């Protein structure tokens, strides 16, 4: 049994100044209303709001992939995002989605195993999802029918597999966008 590891959130630092709410245009303010969190508008959101039309398109798509009701369980989507973010080297997203996965599952076992470099301790379903996320993220053409068969063997249907592909794929894009616009560390 691994010790339980709870990751502390990282801080993302933009390379360009985010839109200040008191200086935002009406279009920028309207765009920031589509963020899934009604309680906080992050520096990342305020950076993306420089181009409100693109931000809205990105966020509507992201929300439809990660927060839609039905289909693949949310924790499994978060595991796909975590696997992709680890491959893509986006520590901010990896920590964020590891924490969300732990919150949804109400335990830190999976994250603790990954942090300790013991992915072999994952259960069969988590292993199938994690391996697929990594293969699809490294080189999409490396994901094969055997990967799909492993997901099916764990009870996933076509809709769930497509949901997983969407979650992994959007992080291929989101991780790279975040890297270009800023960096993350533990400092405030």
Phi and psi in degrees as a GROMACS rama.xvg file:
@    title "Ramachandran Plot"
@    xaxis  label "Phi"
@    yaxis  label "Psi"
@TYPE xy
-78.6054  152.82  UNK-2
-66.4218  149.354  UNK-3
-76.7973  125.498  UNK-4
-112.677  123.958  UNK-5
-113.517  114.103  UNK-6
-75.4875  137.33  UNK-7
-82.2472  144.314  UNK-8
-64.7981  149.983  UNK-9
-97.358  165.565  UNK-10
-109.937  130.803  UNK-11
-96.7223  131.403  UNK-12
-115.192  116.042  UNK-13
-74.5432  150.716  UNK-14
-83.5346  -23.0159  UNK-15
-118.106  151.404  UNK-16
-64.3125  128.521  UNK-17
-67.0082  159.647  UNK-18
-64.5329  129.542  UNK-19
-83.2794  133.958  UNK-20
-56.8347  -38.3334  UNK-21
-72.9472  -13.5869  UNK-22
-107.729  -2.88789  UNK-23
-66.3765  145.043  UNK-24
-75.4642  164.311  UNK-25
-56.8943  -38.5194  UNK-26
-64.4983  -40.9333  UNK-27
-66.3511  -42.8873  UNK-28
-63.0939  -42.1972  UNK-29
-63.7053  -40.5709  UNK-30
-62.136  -40.6208  UNK-31
-70.0816  -10.5188  UNK-32
-71.9211  -17.3794  UNK-33
-86.0856  -1.13562  UNK-34
-63.5696  141.381  UNK-35
-64.581  -22.1876  UNK-36
-99.7343  113.794  UNK-37
-81.9591  -3.99269  UNK-38
-95.9416  -18.8693  UNK-39
-152.913  137.698  UNK-40
-111.625  106.734  UNK-41
-71.9273  166.725  UNK-42
-60.9379  -34.3554  UNK-43
-62.9447  -47.9545  UNK-44
-60.7099  -44.1911  UNK-45
-67.8228  -27.0923  UNK-46
-72.0921  -46.134  UNK-47
-64.2227  -26.1146  UNK-48
-68.9707  -7.79666  UNK-49
-57.0194  -31.1318  UNK-50
-119.707  84.0663  UNK-51
-59.8059  -36.89  UNK-52
-64.8471  -45.3913  UNK-53
-66.0789  -38.8507  UNK-54
-61.0843  -45.3504  UNK-55
-62.1616  -45.9708  UNK-56
-60.0598  -44.0019  UNK-57
-63.2383  -44.6304  UNK-58
-73.5706  -38.5767  UNK-59
-60.6611  -45.1964  UNK-60
-63.4237  -48.0793  UNK-61
-57.2351  -47.8584  UNK-62
-62.158  -39.2828  UNK-63
-65.616  -32.2611  UNK-64
-80.9061  -45.5266  UNK-65
-92.6835  -25.586  UNK-66
-119.473  5.88194  UNK-67
-64.2725  146.546  UNK-68
-80.2785  144.423  UNK-69
85.7311  176.304  UNK-70
71.5568  -143.731  UNK-71
-64.198  138.701  UNK-72
-58.2948  143.519  UNK-73
-58.2517  -40.019  UNK-74
-61.4934  -36.8706  UNK-75
-69.4128  -36.0273  UNK-76
-62.3731  -42.559  UNK-77
-64.831  -36.5463  UNK-78
-65.7508  -40.5547  UNK-79
-60.6907  -43.6106  UNK-80
-63.5614  -39.9198  UNK-81
-63.631  -48.8071  UNK-82
-60.0251  -44.1039  UNK-83
-63.3292  -44.486  UNK-84
-65.048  -34.9237  UNK-85
-65.0052  -45.3667  UNK-86
-62.0541  -42.2401  UNK-87
-80.0403  -3.31557  UNK-88
73.7307  24.4883  UNK-89
-99.0444  90.9818  UNK-90
-63.254  -37.8972  UNK-91
-57.4915  -50.7887  UNK-92
-67.2266  -38.5846  UNK-93
-60.3783  -46.5482  UNK-94
-65.6015  -44.8245  UNK-95
-57.9212  -47.376  UNK-96
-79.6764  -25.0724  UNK-97
-65.3099  -43.6238  UNK-98
-64.9599  -41.7993  UNK-99
-64.5127  -41.2762  UNK-100
-60.0532  -47.4437  UNK-101
-60.5191  -42.0772  UNK-102
-63.0323  -42.8275  UNK-103
-67.5559  -38.9136  UNK-104
-83.6685  -14.4941  UNK-105
62.4568  31.2917  UNK-106
-161.354  161.495  UNK-107
-106.823  12.9772  UNK-108
-58.573  -49.0565  UNK-109
-62.9629  -48.4868  UNK-110
-62.5246  -41.5779  UNK-111
-60.6026  -43.2218  UNK-112
-61.79  -42.7543  UNK-113
-68.3886  -42.8538  UNK-114
-63.0713  -36.1789  UNK-115
-83.5018  4.46592  UNK-116
71.2323  32.9025  UNK-117
-123.59  59.0724  UNK-118
-63.5346  -18.2891  UNK-119
-66.0269  -12.4948  UNK-120
-86.9741  -4.65444  UNK-121
-69.8762  152.164  UNK-122
-68.8985  168.208  UNK-123
-58.8988  -42.689  UNK-124
-65.855  -47.326  UNK-125
-62.5095  -37.4007  UNK-126
-62.8051  -45.2225  UNK-127
-61.8471  -43.7957  UNK-128
-66.3619  -48.4138  UNK-129
-62.3118  -46.1845  UNK-130
-63.3109  -41.0145  UNK-131
-63.9147  -43.7784  UNK-132
-59.0692  -42.7286  UNK-133
-68.7434  -45.2525  UNK-134
-64.8728  -43.7762  UNK-135
-65.8299  -29.9523  UNK-136
-81.662  -35.6913  UNK-137
-67.7243  -57.4236  UNK-138
-149.478  107.232  UNK-139
-50.7323  -35.0728  UNK-140
-70.7929  -10.2586  UNK-141
-78.1449  -17.9153  UNK-142
-73.0978  127.907  UNK-143
-123.375  178.388  UNK-144
-62.15  -27.4779  UNK-145
-65.86  -36.1674  UNK-146
-64.2765  -43.124  UNK-147
-64.8468  -40.2785  UNK-148
-62.3928  -38.1743  UNK-149
-64.5256  -39.0608  UNK-150
-66.747  -42.7641  UNK-151
-63.2749  -38.0255  UNK-152
-62.4219  -22.8647  UNK-153
-95.1181  13.4558  UNK-154
91.2213  7.92964  UNK-155
-80.7415  135.707  UNK-156
-96.5929  -179.554  UNK-157
-58.0168  -43.9697  UNK-158
-62.4028  -44.1547  UNK-159
-64.6383  -39.3456  UNK-160
-66.1096  -41.5686  UNK-161
-65.1432  -40.5731  UNK-162
-59.0226  -42.0142  UNK-163
-64.7603  -43.8298  UNK-164
-59.5044  -42.2909  UNK-165
-61.692  -46.2451  UNK-166
-61.7469  -44.5992  UNK-167
-65.459  -45.3087  UNK-168
-66.1016  -39.852  UNK-169
-65.6337  -25.597  UNK-170
-79.813  -19.9744  UNK-171
-60.0901  -36.3147  UNK-172
-85.1247  -49.1644  UNK-173
-61.5204  -41.4649  UNK-174
-61.2542  -44.4906  UNK-175
-66.857  -38.5884  UNK-176
-61.5599  -45.1908  UNK-177
-63.543  -38.8626  UNK-178
-63.8154  -39.6279  UNK-179
-70.7822  -33.3145  UNK-180
-89.896  -13.3273  UNK-181
179.361  -167.034  UNK-182
-144.657  162.959  UNK-183
-121.513  147.897  UNK-184
-159.016  -169.626  UNK-185
-93.1493  -2.68558  UNK-186
-85.7812  146.583  UNK-187
